[in-house]
């Protein structure tokens, strides 16, 4: 009877359906939930790893936090060097902000903006032709650059 079942199954079903405990005669029977769950290669692969969008969001958040800490240190050092001269501090901080490079992090952000809605299988809004908002917010993340640095750490003396 088992041989007949194996012939009716596709090769994928035979491979995924094999259970080492079942072959060795040890172990306990599958729960009703496990027995009813559809087994497929796609489900097997999805269950084994975190989705790429989730890894990428973590990398972006960690990268932004790292850059923010680095900029905070540079901001404090420059403040102490320019103590008593707010115009000099503002000019030097703007030059520092212009020289910042976030190329590697911006590549991740661009990948996120391009692939996130596809990887999450977000539905399209028929009115706008754009993907729906996630939690009421756009999934898109802004690229980092001079403007972002100046928003996070303003060069004005009163903001320091």
N, CA, C and O atoms as a GROMACS GRO file, in nm:
protein
  640
    1UNK      N    1   0.082  -0.119   0.000
    1UNK     CA    2   0.000   0.000   0.000
    1UNK      C    3   0.087   0.126   0.000
    1UNK      O    4   0.058   0.221  -0.072
    2UNK      N    5   0.194   0.126   0.081
    2UNK     CA    6   0.282   0.242   0.089
    2UNK      C    7   0.347   0.270  -0.046
    2UNK      O    8   0.361   0.386  -0.085
    3UNK      N    9   0.385   0.166  -0.116
    3UNK     CA   10   0.448   0.184  -0.248
    3UNK      C   11   0.350   0.252  -0.344
    3UNK      O   12   0.390   0.337  -0.423
    4UNK      N   13   0.223   0.215  -0.336
    4UNK     CA   14   0.122   0.276  -0.422
    4UNK      C   15   0.108   0.425  -0.390
    4UNK      O   16   0.095   0.507  -0.481
    5UNK      N   17   0.111   0.462  -0.259
    5UNK     CA   18   0.104   0.604  -0.220
    5UNK      C   19   0.224   0.681  -0.273
    5UNK      O   20   0.210   0.794  -0.320
    6UNK      N   21   0.343   0.620  -0.266
    6UNK     CA   22   0.463   0.687  -0.315
    6UNK      C   23   0.457   0.710  -0.465
    6UNK      O   24   0.508   0.811  -0.514
    7UNK      N   25   0.395   0.620  -0.539
    7UNK     CA   26   0.384   0.637  -0.684
    7UNK      C   27   0.290   0.750  -0.719
    7UNK      O   28   0.310   0.818  -0.820
    8UNK      N   29   0.187   0.773  -0.638
    8UNK     CA   30   0.091   0.879  -0.665
    8UNK      C   31   0.145   1.017  -0.629
    8UNK      O   32   0.098   1.118  -0.681
    9UNK      N   33   0.242   1.021  -0.541
    9UNK     CA   34   0.298   1.150  -0.500
    9UNK      C   35   0.401   1.199  -0.600
    9UNK      O   36   0.466   1.120  -0.668
   10UNK      N   37   0.414   1.332  -0.607
   10UNK     CA   38   0.519   1.390  -0.691
   10UNK      C   39   0.653   1.370  -0.621
   10UNK      O   40   0.657   1.343  -0.501
   11UNK      N   41   0.763   1.385  -0.695
   11UNK     CA   42   0.894   1.371  -0.631
   11UNK      C   43   0.913   1.468  -0.514
   11UNK      O   44   0.974   1.434  -0.413
   12UNK      N   45   0.862   1.590  -0.530
   12UNK     CA   46   0.875   1.688  -0.422
   12UNK      C   47   0.800   1.643  -0.299
   12UNK      O   48   0.851   1.654  -0.187
   13UNK      N   49   0.678   1.593  -0.318
   13UNK     CA   50   0.599   1.546  -0.204
   13UNK      C   51   0.668   1.429  -0.135
   13UNK      O   52   0.661   1.417  -0.012
   14UNK      N   53   0.732   1.343  -0.212
   14UNK     CA   54   0.802   1.230  -0.151
   14UNK      C   55   0.919   1.277  -0.065
   14UNK      O   56   0.941   1.226   0.045
   15UNK      N   57   0.994   1.375  -0.116
   15UNK     CA   58   1.111   1.423  -0.041
   15UNK      C   59   1.067   1.498   0.084
   15UNK      O   60   1.117   1.472   0.194
   16UNK      N   61   0.973   1.591   0.067
   16UNK     CA   62   0.928   1.670   0.181
   16UNK      C   63   0.851   1.584   0.279
   16UNK      O   64   0.857   1.607   0.400
   17UNK      N   65   0.779   1.486   0.231
   17UNK     CA   66   0.695   1.402   0.316
   17UNK      C   67   0.772   1.302   0.400
   17UNK      O   68   0.716   1.246   0.494
   18UNK      N   69   0.896   1.279   0.369
   18UNK     CA   70   0.972   1.181   0.445
   18UNK      C   71   0.997   1.232   0.586
   18UNK      O   72   1.025   1.351   0.606
   19UNK      N   73   0.987   1.145   0.681
   19UNK     CA   74   1.009   1.180   0.819
   19UNK      C   75   1.109   1.080   0.876
   19UNK      O   76   1.084   0.960   0.874
   20UNK      N   77   1.221   1.130   0.927
   20UNK     CA   78   1.324   1.040   0.977
   20UNK      C   79   1.272   0.951   1.089
   20UNK      O   80   1.306   0.833   1.096
   21UNK      N   81   1.190   1.008   1.177
   21UNK     CA   82   1.136   0.927   1.286
   21UNK      C   83   1.048   0.817   1.230
   21UNK      O   84   1.048   0.704   1.281
   22UNK      N   85   0.972   0.848   1.127
   22UNK     CA   86   0.882   0.750   1.067
   22UNK      C   87   0.965   0.637   1.004
   22UNK      O   88   0.927   0.520   1.014
   23UNK      N   89   1.076   0.670   0.939
   23UNK     CA   90   1.160   0.569   0.875
   23UNK      C   91   1.228   0.479   0.977
   23UNK      O   92   1.242   0.359   0.955
   24UNK      N   93   1.270   0.538   1.088
   24UNK     CA   94   1.344   0.459   1.186
   24UNK      C   95   1.251   0.383   1.280
   24UNK      O   96   1.296   0.295   1.353
   25UNK      N   97   1.123   0.418   1.279
   25UNK     CA   98   1.029   0.350   1.367
   25UNK      C   99   1.026   0.408   1.506
   25UNK      O  100   0.957   0.355   1.593
   26UNK      N  101   1.100   0.516   1.531
   26UNK     CA  102   1.104   0.580   1.662
   26UNK      C  103   1.024   0.709   1.658
   26UNK      O  104   0.988   0.757   1.550
   27UNK      N  105   0.997   0.762   1.773
   27UNK     CA  106   0.930   0.891   1.780
   27UNK      C  107   0.783   0.877   1.803
   27UNK      O  108   0.730   0.766   1.816
   28UNK      N  109   0.716   0.990   1.807
   28UNK     CA  110   0.573   0.989   1.832
   28UNK      C  111   0.499   1.034   1.708
   28UNK      O  112   0.558   1.097   1.621
   29UNK      N  113   0.372   1.005   1.697
   29UNK     CA  114   0.296   1.045   1.578
   29UNK      C  115   0.284   1.197   1.569
   29UNK      O  116   0.294   1.269   1.668
   30UNK      N  117   0.261   1.243   1.446
   30UNK     CA  118   0.245   1.386   1.423
   30UNK      C  119   0.116   1.435   1.486
   30UNK      O  120   0.017   1.362   1.493
   31UNK      N  121   0.117   1.559   1.532
   31UNK     CA  122  -0.007   1.617   1.585
   31UNK      C  123  -0.104   1.637   1.470
   31UNK      O  124  -0.065   1.636   1.353
   32UNK      N  125  -0.233   1.656   1.505
   32UNK     CA  126  -0.332   1.674   1.398
   32UNK      C  127  -0.302   1.801   1.319
   32UNK      O  128  -0.324   1.806   1.198
   33UNK      N  129  -0.252   1.904   1.387
   33UNK     CA  130  -0.218   2.028   1.317
   33UNK      C  131  -0.104   2.006   1.218
   33UNK      O  132  -0.111   2.049   1.103
   34UNK      N  133   0.001   1.937   1.263
   34UNK     CA  134   0.114   1.909   1.176
   34UNK      C  135   0.074   1.819   1.060
   34UNK      O  136   0.124   1.835   0.948
   35UNK      N  137  -0.016   1.726   1.086
   35UNK     CA  138  -0.060   1.636   0.980
   35UNK      C  139  -0.144   1.708   0.875
   35UNK      O  140  -0.143   1.668   0.758
   36UNK      N  141  -0.215   1.813   0.916
   36UNK     CA  142  -0.301   1.886   0.823
   36UNK      C  143  -0.228   1.998   0.751
   36UNK      O  144  -0.278   2.048   0.650
   37UNK      N  145  -0.112   2.039   0.800
   37UNK     CA  146  -0.036   2.147   0.738
   37UNK      C  147   0.020   2.100   0.605
   37UNK      O  148   0.080   1.993   0.595
   38UNK      N  149  -0.001   2.182   0.503
   38UNK     CA  150   0.049   2.146   0.371
   38UNK      C  151   0.202   2.154   0.371
   38UNK      O  152   0.260   2.253   0.414
   39UNK      N  153   0.262   2.051   0.323
   39UNK     CA  154   0.408   2.048   0.315
   39UNK      C  155   0.450   2.081   0.172
   39UNK      O  156   0.402   2.020   0.076
   40UNK      N  157   0.538   2.178   0.161
   40UNK     CA  158   0.590   2.214   0.030
   40UNK      C  159   0.732   2.267   0.046
   40UNK      O  160   0.773   2.305   0.156
   41UNK      N  161   0.804   2.270  -0.061
   41UNK     CA  162   0.940   2.323  -0.058
   41UNK      C  163   0.937   2.470  -0.017
   41UNK      O  164   1.021   2.514   0.061
   42UNK      N  165   0.839   2.546  -0.070
   42UNK     CA  166   0.830   2.689  -0.040
   42UNK      C  167   0.810   2.711   0.110
   42UNK      O  168   0.876   2.795   0.170
   43UNK      N  169   0.718   2.635   0.170
   43UNK     CA  170   0.691   2.648   0.313
   43UNK      C  171   0.814   2.609   0.394
   43UNK      O  172   0.846   2.672   0.495
   44UNK      N  173   0.881   2.504   0.349
   44UNK     CA  174   1.001   2.458   0.419
   44UNK      C  175   1.109   2.566   0.417
   44UNK      O  176   1.172   2.593   0.520
   45UNK      N  177   1.130   2.628   0.301
   45UNK     CA  178   1.233   2.732   0.291
   45UNK      C  179   1.194   2.858   0.369
   45UNK      O  180   1.279   2.920   0.432
   46UNK      N  181   1.068   2.894   0.365
   46UNK     CA  182   1.023   3.012   0.439
   46UNK      C  183   1.037   2.993   0.589
   46UNK      O  184   1.067   3.088   0.661
   47UNK      N  185   1.016   2.875   0.637
   47UNK     CA  186   1.020   2.849   0.780
   47UNK      C  187   1.160   2.852   0.836
   47UNK      O  188   1.177   2.871   0.957
   48UNK      N  189   1.261   2.835   0.753
   48UNK     CA  190   1.396   2.821   0.802
   48UNK      C  191   1.472   2.948   0.828
   48UNK      O  192   1.568   2.947   0.906
   49UNK      N  193   1.435   3.058   0.766
   49UNK     CA  194   1.513   3.180   0.779
   49UNK      C  195   1.421   3.300   0.793
   49UNK      O  196   1.303   3.295   0.757
   50UNK      N  197   1.479   3.408   0.846
   50UNK     CA  198   1.405   3.534   0.849
   50UNK      C  199   1.396   3.588   0.708
   50UNK      O  200   1.490   3.573   0.630
   51UNK      N  201   1.285   3.651   0.675
   51UNK     CA  202   1.273   3.709   0.541
   51UNK      C  203   1.378   3.818   0.520
   51UNK      O  204   1.420   3.885   0.615
   52UNK      N  205   1.421   3.836   0.395
   52UNK     CA  206   1.526   3.934   0.365
   52UNK      C  207   1.484   4.075   0.404
   52UNK      O  208   1.567   4.153   0.452
   53UNK      N  209   1.357   4.110   0.385
   53UNK     CA  210   1.314   4.245   0.421
   53UNK      C  211   1.336   4.270   0.570
   53UNK      O  212   1.370   4.382   0.610
   54UNK      N  213   1.315   4.167   0.652
   54UNK     CA  214   1.332   4.183   0.796
   54UNK      C  215   1.480   4.201   0.831
   54UNK      O  216   1.514   4.285   0.915
   55UNK      N  217   1.566   4.125   0.768
   55UNK     CA  218   1.710   4.141   0.790
   55UNK      C  219   1.756   4.279   0.746
   55UNK      O  220   1.834   4.346   0.814
   56UNK      N  221   1.706   4.322   0.630
   56UNK     CA  222   1.748   4.451   0.575
   56UNK      C  223   1.704   4.567   0.664
   56UNK      O  224   1.781   4.661   0.687
   57UNK      N  225   1.581   4.561   0.716
   57UNK     CA  226   1.533   4.666   0.806
   57UNK      C  227   1.619   4.672   0.931
   57UNK      O  228   1.652   4.781   0.979
   58UNK      N  229   1.657   4.557   0.984
   58UNK     CA  230   1.746   4.553   1.100
   58UNK      C  231   1.882   4.613   1.070
   58UNK      O  232   1.938   4.687   1.151
   59UNK      N  233   1.935   4.582   0.952
   59UNK     CA  234   2.065   4.638   0.911
   59UNK      C  235   2.055   4.790   0.895
   59UNK      O  236   2.147   4.862   0.935
   60UNK      N  237   1.946   4.837   0.838
   60UNK     CA  238   1.928   4.981   0.819
   60UNK      C  239   1.916   5.050   0.955
   60UNK      O  240   1.982   5.152   0.978
   61UNK      N  241   1.834   4.997   1.043
   61UNK     CA  242   1.817   5.058   1.176
   61UNK      C  243   1.948   5.060   1.253
   61UNK      O  244   1.982   5.160   1.317
   62UNK      N  245   2.022   4.950   1.248
   62UNK     CA  246   2.152   4.945   1.317
   62UNK      C  247   2.250   5.043   1.254
   62UNK      O  248   2.326   5.108   1.326
   63UNK      N  249   2.250   5.053   1.122
   63UNK     CA  250   2.341   5.146   1.054
   63UNK      C  251   2.310   5.291   1.086
   63UNK      O  252   2.400   5.371   1.107
   64UNK      N  253   2.180   5.325   1.091
   64UNK     CA  254   2.142   5.462   1.125
   64UNK      C  255   2.182   5.494   1.269
   64UNK      O  256   2.232   5.602   1.297
   65UNK      N  257   2.160   5.401   1.360
   65UNK     CA  258   2.199   5.422   1.500
   65UNK      C  259   2.351   5.440   1.511
   65UNK      O  260   2.398   5.525   1.586
   66UNK      N  261   2.426   5.360   1.437
   66UNK     CA  262   2.573   5.371   1.438
   66UNK      C  263   2.617   5.507   1.386
   66UNK      O  264   2.704   5.570   1.446
   67UNK      N  265   2.558   5.552   1.276
   67UNK     CA  266   2.593   5.682   1.219
   67UNK      C  267   2.555   5.795   1.314
   67UNK      O  268   2.629   5.892   1.329
   68UNK      N  269   2.440   5.782   1.377
   68UNK     CA  270   2.395   5.885   1.471
   68UNK      C  271   2.492   5.897   1.589
   68UNK      O  272   2.524   6.008   1.632
   69UNK      N  273   2.540   5.783   1.642
   69UNK     CA  274   2.637   5.786   1.752
   69UNK      C  275   2.768   5.849   1.708
   69UNK      O  276   2.827   5.929   1.781
   70UNK      N  277   2.813   5.814   1.589
   70UNK     CA  278   2.938   5.870   1.536
   70UNK      C  279   2.925   6.022   1.516
   70UNK      O  280   3.016   6.097   1.551
   71UNK      N  281   2.813   6.064   1.462
   71UNK     CA  282   2.791   6.207   1.441
   71UNK      C  283   2.779   6.282   1.574
   71UNK      O  284   2.826   6.395   1.585
   72UNK      N  285   2.717   6.220   1.673
   72UNK     CA  286   2.706   6.283   1.805
   72UNK      C  287   2.843   6.308   1.866
   72UNK      O  288   2.867   6.412   1.926
   73UNK      N  289   2.933   6.210   1.850
   73UNK     CA  290   3.070   6.229   1.901
   73UNK      C  291   3.139   6.343   1.827
   73UNK      O  292   3.200   6.429   1.890
   74UNK      N  293   3.130   6.343   1.695
   74UNK     CA  294   3.194   6.448   1.615
   74UNK      C  295   3.135   6.585   1.649
   74UNK      O  296   3.207   6.684   1.654
   75UNK      N  297   3.004   6.590   1.672
   75UNK     CA  298   2.935   6.715   1.706
   75UNK      C  299   2.989   6.770   1.838
   75UNK      O  300   3.018   6.890   1.848
   76UNK      N  301   3.002   6.683   1.939
   76UNK     CA  302   3.053   6.727   2.070
   76UNK      C  303   3.198   6.773   2.061
   76UNK      O  304   3.235   6.873   2.123
   77UNK      N  305   3.280   6.701   1.986
   77UNK     CA  306   3.421   6.739   1.971
   77UNK      C  307   3.431   6.876   1.904
   77UNK      O  308   3.508   6.961   1.948
   78UNK      N  309   3.355   6.896   1.798
   78UNK     CA  310   3.359   7.023   1.726
   78UNK      C  311   3.305   7.136   1.814
   78UNK      O  312   3.356   7.248   1.808
   79UNK      N  313   3.204   7.108   1.895
   79UNK     CA  314   3.154   7.211   1.987
   79UNK      C  315   3.262   7.255   2.084
   79UNK      O  316   3.277   7.374   2.111
   80UNK      N  317   3.336   7.159   2.137
   80UNK     CA  318   3.442   7.196   2.232
   80UNK      C  319   3.556   7.270   2.164
   80UNK      O  320   3.617   7.359   2.223
   81UNK      N  321   3.586   7.234   2.037
   81UNK     CA  322   3.691   7.304   1.964
   81UNK      C  323   3.651   7.447   1.931
   81UNK      O  324   3.736   7.537   1.927
   82UNK      N  325   3.524   7.469   1.907
   82UNK     CA  326   3.474   7.601   1.865
   82UNK      C  327   3.402   7.674   1.978
   82UNK      O  328   3.318   7.760   1.952
   83UNK      N  329   3.432   7.639   2.101
   83UNK     CA  330   3.362   7.699   2.215
   83UNK      C  331   3.373   7.852   2.209
   83UNK      O  332   3.482   7.907   2.194
   84UNK      N  333   3.257   7.918   2.221
   84UNK     CA  334   3.256   8.064   2.221
   84UNK      C  335   3.244   8.127   2.084
   84UNK      O  336   3.233   8.249   2.074
   85UNK      N  337   3.246   8.047   1.976
   85UNK     CA  338   3.235   8.101   1.840
   85UNK      C  339   3.129   8.023   1.761
   85UNK      O  340   3.162   7.930   1.688
   86UNK      N  341   3.001   8.061   1.778
   86UNK     CA  342   2.892   7.985   1.713
   86UNK      C  343   2.898   7.990   1.561
   86UNK      O  344   2.858   7.894   1.495
   87UNK      N  345   2.946   8.101   1.502
   87UNK     CA  346   2.954   8.109   1.355
   87UNK      C  347   3.057   8.011   1.301
   87UNK      O  348   3.035   7.946   1.199
   88UNK      N  349   3.171   8.002   1.369
   88UNK     CA  350   3.275   7.908   1.328
   88UNK      C  351   3.224   7.765   1.340
   88UNK      O  352   3.245   7.682   1.250
   89UNK      N  353   3.156   7.735   1.452
   89UNK     CA  354   3.101   7.601   1.471
   89UNK      C  355   3.002   7.567   1.360
   89UNK      O  356   3.009   7.459   1.302
   90UNK      N  357   2.910   7.659   1.330
   90UNK     CA  358   2.808   7.634   1.228
   90UNK      C  359   2.872   7.609   1.092
   90UNK      O  360   2.832   7.517   1.020
   91UNK      N  361   2.972   7.690   1.056
   91UNK     CA  362   3.040   7.674   0.926
   91UNK      C  363   3.113   7.539   0.919
   91UNK      O  364   3.104   7.467   0.820
   92UNK      N  365   3.185   7.508   1.026
   92UNK     CA  366   3.261   7.382   1.025
   92UNK      C  367   3.167   7.260   1.030
   92UNK      O  368   3.195   7.157   0.969
   93UNK      N  369   3.056   7.272   1.103
   93UNK     CA  370   2.962   7.159   1.110
   93UNK      C  371   2.893   7.136   0.976
   93UNK      O  372   2.873   7.022   0.935
   94UNK      N  373   2.857   7.244   0.907
   94UNK     CA  374   2.797   7.228   0.774
   94UNK      C  375   2.897   7.162   0.678
   94UNK      O  376   2.859   7.078   0.596
   95UNK      N  377   3.024   7.201   0.687
   95UNK     CA  378   3.127   7.138   0.603
   95UNK      C  379   3.141   6.990   0.638
   95UNK      O  380   3.158   6.906   0.550
   96UNK      N  381   3.134   6.960   0.765
   96UNK     CA  382   3.142   6.820   0.809
   96UNK      C  383   3.022   6.742   0.756
   96UNK      O  384   3.037   6.629   0.710
   97UNK      N  385   2.903   6.801   0.763
   97UNK     CA  386   2.781   6.735   0.714
   97UNK      C  387   2.790   6.709   0.564
   97UNK      O  388   2.747   6.604   0.517
   98UNK      N  389   2.846   6.804   0.488
   98UNK     CA  390   2.863   6.785   0.342
   98UNK      C  391   2.959   6.672   0.312
   98UNK      O  392   2.944   6.604   0.211
   99UNK      N  393   3.058   6.653   0.397
   99UNK     CA  394   3.160   6.552   0.369
   99UNK      C  395   3.118   6.411   0.411
   99UNK      O  396   3.186   6.314   0.376
  100UNK      N  397   3.009   6.398   0.484
  100UNK     CA  398   2.964   6.265   0.529
  100UNK      C  399   2.919   6.181   0.410
  100UNK      O  400   2.850   6.229   0.320
  101UNK      N  401   2.959   6.056   0.412
  101UNK     CA  402   2.920   5.962   0.307
  101UNK      C  403   2.843   5.847   0.370
  101UNK      O  404   2.891   5.780   0.461
  102UNK      N  405   2.723   5.826   0.319
  102UNK     CA  406   2.639   5.718   0.368
  102UNK      C  407   2.608   5.621   0.254
  102UNK      O  408   2.500   5.562   0.249
  103UNK      N  409   2.702   5.605   0.162
  103UNK     CA  410   2.679   5.526   0.041
  103UNK      C  411   2.631   5.384   0.070
  103UNK      O  412   2.532   5.339   0.012
  104UNK      N  413   2.700   5.314   0.158
  104UNK     CA  414   2.666   5.174   0.186
  104UNK      C  415   2.526   5.163   0.247
  104UNK      O  416   2.448   5.075   0.211
  105UNK      N  417   2.496   5.253   0.340
  105UNK     CA  418   2.365   5.252   0.404
  105UNK      C  419   2.255   5.294   0.307
  105UNK      O  420   2.144   5.241   0.311
  106UNK      N  421   2.286   5.389   0.220
  106UNK     CA  422   2.188   5.434   0.121
  106UNK      C  423   2.156   5.325   0.019
  106UNK      O  424   2.044   5.319  -0.033
  107UNK      N  425   2.252   5.239  -0.011
  107UNK     CA  426   2.225   5.126  -0.101
  107UNK      C  427   2.122   5.034  -0.037
  107UNK      O  428   2.029   4.988  -0.103
  108UNK      N  429   2.138   5.007   0.093
  108UNK     CA  430   2.041   4.924   0.164
  108UNK      C  431   1.903   4.991   0.166
  108UNK      O  432   1.801   4.924   0.148
  109UNK      N  433   1.900   5.122   0.188
  109UNK     CA  434   1.773   5.194   0.191
  109UNK      C  435   1.707   5.190   0.053
  109UNK      O  436   1.586   5.172   0.043
  110UNK      N  437   1.785   5.206  -0.053
  110UNK     CA  438   1.730   5.198  -0.189
  110UNK      C  439   1.673   5.059  -0.216
  110UNK      O  440   1.567   5.045  -0.276
  111UNK      N  441   1.746   4.955  -0.171
  111UNK     CA  442   1.696   4.818  -0.188
  111UNK      C  443   1.565   4.799  -0.111
  111UNK      O  444   1.471   4.737  -0.160
  112UNK      N  445   1.561   4.853   0.010
  112UNK     CA  446   1.439   4.844   0.091
  112UNK      C  447   1.323   4.911   0.019
  112UNK      O  448   1.215   4.853   0.008
  113UNK      N  449   1.344   5.032  -0.029
  113UNK     CA  450   1.237   5.106  -0.094
  113UNK      C  451   1.188   5.036  -0.221
  113UNK      O  452   1.070   5.042  -0.254
  114UNK      N  453   1.279   4.969  -0.291
  114UNK     CA  454   1.243   4.900  -0.415
  114UNK      C  455   1.176   4.765  -0.390
  114UNK      O  456   1.081   4.730  -0.459
  115UNK      N  457   1.225   4.689  -0.293
  115UNK     CA  458   1.183   4.550  -0.279
  115UNK      C  459   1.085   4.523  -0.166
  115UNK      O  460   1.014   4.423  -0.170
  116UNK      N  461   1.078   4.608  -0.065
  116UNK     CA  462   0.992   4.582   0.051
  116UNK      C  463   0.848   4.551   0.012
  116UNK      O  464   0.795   4.451   0.060
  117UNK      N  465   0.783   4.632  -0.071
  117UNK     CA  466   0.642   4.602  -0.099
  117UNK      C  467   0.623   4.469  -0.172
  117UNK      O  468   0.520   4.404  -0.157
  118UNK      N  469   0.720   4.430  -0.251
  118UNK     CA  470   0.712   4.304  -0.324
  118UNK      C  471   0.735   4.187  -0.229
  118UNK      O  472   0.662   4.088  -0.231
  119UNK      N  473   0.838   4.201  -0.145
  119UNK     CA  474   0.870   4.094  -0.050
  119UNK      C  475   0.759   4.076   0.055
  119UNK      O  476   0.736   3.964   0.101
  120UNK      N  477   0.691   4.182   0.091
  120UNK     CA  478   0.582   4.174   0.188
  120UNK      C  479   0.448   4.145   0.122
  120UNK      O  480   0.348   4.124   0.189
  121UNK      N  481   0.448   4.145  -0.011
  121UNK     CA  482   0.326   4.120  -0.089
  121UNK      C  483   0.217   4.221  -0.052
  121UNK      O  484   0.102   4.185  -0.029
  122UNK      N  485   0.257   4.350  -0.047
  122UNK     CA  486   0.163   4.456  -0.013
  122UNK      C  487   0.064   4.476  -0.126
  122UNK      O  488   0.102   4.472  -0.244
  123UNK      N  489  -0.062   4.498  -0.094
  123UNK     CA  490  -0.160   4.526  -0.199
  123UNK      C  491  -0.144   4.667  -0.254
  123UNK      O  492  -0.091   4.756  -0.187
  124UNK      N  493  -0.190   4.687  -0.376
  124UNK     CA  494  -0.187   4.820  -0.439
  124UNK      C  495  -0.316   4.894  -0.408
  124UNK      O  496  -0.424   4.835  -0.401
  125UNK      N  497  -0.303   5.025  -0.391
  125UNK     CA  498  -0.419   5.111  -0.376
  125UNK      C  499  -0.466   5.145  -0.517
  125UNK      O  500  -0.390   5.208  -0.591
  126UNK      N  501  -0.585   5.106  -0.557
  126UNK     CA  502  -0.628   5.129  -0.695
  126UNK      C  503  -0.642   5.277  -0.731
  126UNK      O  504  -0.629   5.314  -0.847
  127UNK      N  505  -0.669   5.362  -0.632
  127UNK     CA  506  -0.683   5.506  -0.660
  127UNK      C  507  -0.550   5.571  -0.692
  127UNK      O  508  -0.540   5.650  -0.787
  128UNK      N  509  -0.448   5.538  -0.614
  128UNK     CA  510  -0.317   5.603  -0.631
  128UNK      C  511  -0.222   5.522  -0.718
  128UNK      O  512  -0.128   5.577  -0.774
  129UNK      N  513  -0.246   5.392  -0.728
  129UNK     CA  514  -0.153   5.307  -0.802
  129UNK      C  515  -0.026   5.278  -0.723
  129UNK      O  516   0.069   5.223  -0.777
  130UNK      N  517  -0.026   5.314  -0.596
  130UNK     CA  518   0.089   5.291  -0.509
  130UNK      C  519   0.053   5.183  -0.408
  130UNK      O  520  -0.064   5.151  -0.389
  131UNK      N  521   0.153   5.129  -0.343
  131UNK     CA  522   0.129   5.027  -0.242
  131UNK      C  523   0.065   5.091  -0.119
  131UNK      O  524   0.088   5.209  -0.091
  132UNK      N  525  -0.014   5.013  -0.048
  132UNK     CA  526  -0.081   5.065   0.071
  132UNK      C  527   0.020   5.097   0.180
  132UNK      O  528   0.131   5.044   0.182
  133UNK      N  529  -0.021   5.185   0.269
  133UNK     CA  530   0.066   5.223   0.381
  133UNK      C  531   0.069   5.111   0.483
  133UNK      O  532  -0.027   5.036   0.498
  134UNK      N  533   0.180   5.102   0.553
  134UNK     CA  534   0.197   5.000   0.656
  134UNK      C  535   0.184   5.070   0.791
  134UNK      O  536   0.268   5.153   0.826
  135UNK      N  537   0.081   5.036   0.866
  135UNK     CA  538   0.059   5.101   0.994
  135UNK      C  539   0.031   5.250   0.980
  135UNK      O  540   0.062   5.328   1.070
  136UNK      N  541  -0.026   5.290   0.867
  136UNK     CA  542  -0.057   5.430   0.844
  136UNK      C  543   0.060   5.513   0.793
  136UNK      O  544   0.045   5.632   0.767
  137UNK      N  545   0.176   5.451   0.780
  137UNK     CA  546   0.296   5.522   0.733
  137UNK      C  547   0.346   5.462   0.604
  137UNK      O  548   0.320   5.346   0.573
  138UNK      N  549   0.417   5.543   0.530
  138UNK     CA  550   0.480   5.493   0.408
  138UNK      C  551   0.593   5.398   0.446
  138UNK      O  552   0.662   5.419   0.546
  139UNK      N  553   0.611   5.295   0.369
  139UNK     CA  554   0.721   5.201   0.395
  139UNK      C  555   0.855   5.258   0.350
  139UNK      O  556   0.961   5.209   0.390
  140UNK      N  557   0.851   5.362   0.267
  140UNK     CA  558   0.974   5.419   0.212
  140UNK      C  559   1.056   5.488   0.320
  140UNK      O  560   1.002   5.550   0.411
  141UNK      N  561   1.186   5.476   0.307
  141UNK     CA  562   1.278   5.542   0.401
  141UNK      C  563   1.359   5.644   0.323
  141UNK      O  564   1.402   5.618   0.210
  142UNK      N  565   1.380   5.760   0.383
  142UNK     CA  566   1.458   5.863   0.314
  142UNK      C  567   1.607   5.827   0.311
  142UNK      O  568   1.659   5.765   0.404
  143UNK      N  569   1.673   5.869   0.205
  143UNK     CA  570   1.818   5.848   0.195
  143UNK      C  571   1.888   5.944   0.291
  143UNK      O  572   1.838   6.053   0.320
  144UNK      N  573   2.003   5.903   0.338
  144UNK     CA  574   2.079   5.986   0.431
  144UNK      C  575   2.176   6.074   0.353
  144UNK      O  576   2.233   6.032   0.252
  145UNK      N  577   2.194   6.194   0.402
  145UNK     CA  578   2.285   6.289   0.338
  145UNK      C  579   2.304   6.411   0.426
  145UNK      O  580   2.274   6.408   0.546
  146UNK      N  581   2.352   6.517   0.365
  146UNK     CA  582   2.380   6.640   0.439
  146UNK      C  583   2.256   6.691   0.512
  146UNK      O  584   2.264   6.730   0.629
  147UNK      N  585   2.142   6.691   0.443
  147UNK     CA  586   2.018   6.742   0.504
  147UNK      C  587   1.981   6.661   0.628
  147UNK      O  588   1.939   6.718   0.729
  148UNK      N  589   1.994   6.529   0.621
  148UNK     CA  590   1.963   6.443   0.735
  148UNK      C  591   2.054   6.476   0.852
  148UNK      O  592   2.007   6.484   0.966
  149UNK      N  593   2.184   6.495   0.827
  149UNK     CA  594   2.280   6.527   0.933
  149UNK      C  595   2.239   6.657   1.002
  149UNK      O  596   2.238   6.666   1.124
  150UNK      N  597   2.206   6.758   0.922
  150UNK     CA  598   2.172   6.889   0.978
  150UNK      C  599   2.038   6.886   1.052
  150UNK      O  600   2.018   6.965   1.145
  151UNK      N  601   1.947   6.797   1.013
  151UNK     CA  602   1.822   6.782   1.088
  151UNK      C  603   1.847   6.715   1.222
  151UNK      O  604   1.788   6.753   1.323
  152UNK      N  605   1.934   6.615   1.224
  152UNK     CA  606   1.964   6.542   1.347
  152UNK      C  607   2.046   6.626   1.445
  152UNK      O  608   2.025   6.622   1.566
  153UNK      N  609   2.142   6.700   1.390
  153UNK     CA  610   2.233   6.781   1.470
  153UNK      C  611   2.242   6.920   1.408
  153UNK      O  612   2.330   6.946   1.326
  154UNK      N  613   2.152   7.009   1.447
  154UNK     CA  614   2.149   7.143   1.386
  154UNK      C  615   2.274   7.223   1.421
  154UNK      O  616   2.327   7.212   1.532
  155UNK      N  617   2.321   7.304   1.328
  155UNK     CA  618   2.442   7.384   1.353
  155UNK      C  619   2.416   7.510   1.435
  155UNK      O  620   2.510   7.578   1.476
  156UNK      N  621   2.290   7.543   1.458
  156UNK     CA  622   2.260   7.666   1.531
  156UNK      C  623   2.309   7.654   1.675
  156UNK      O  624   2.301   7.547   1.736
  157UNK      N  625   2.359   7.763   1.727
  157UNK     CA  626   2.416   7.765   1.863
  157UNK      C  627   2.310   7.737   1.969
  157UNK      O  628   2.340   7.674   2.070
  158UNK      N  629   2.185   7.785   1.947
  158UNK     CA  630   2.081   7.763   2.047
  158UNK      C  631   2.035   7.617   2.052
  158UNK      O  632   1.984   7.572   2.154
  159UNK      N  633   2.054   7.542   1.941
  159UNK     CA  634   2.016   7.401   1.939
  159UNK      C  635   2.124   7.313   2.002
  159UNK      O  636   2.098   7.198   2.037
  160UNK      N  637   2.244   7.366   2.018
  160UNK     CA  638   2.354   7.289   2.072
  160UNK      C  639   2.345   7.275   2.216
  160UNK      O  640   2.431   7.212   2.277
   0.00000   0.00000   0.00000
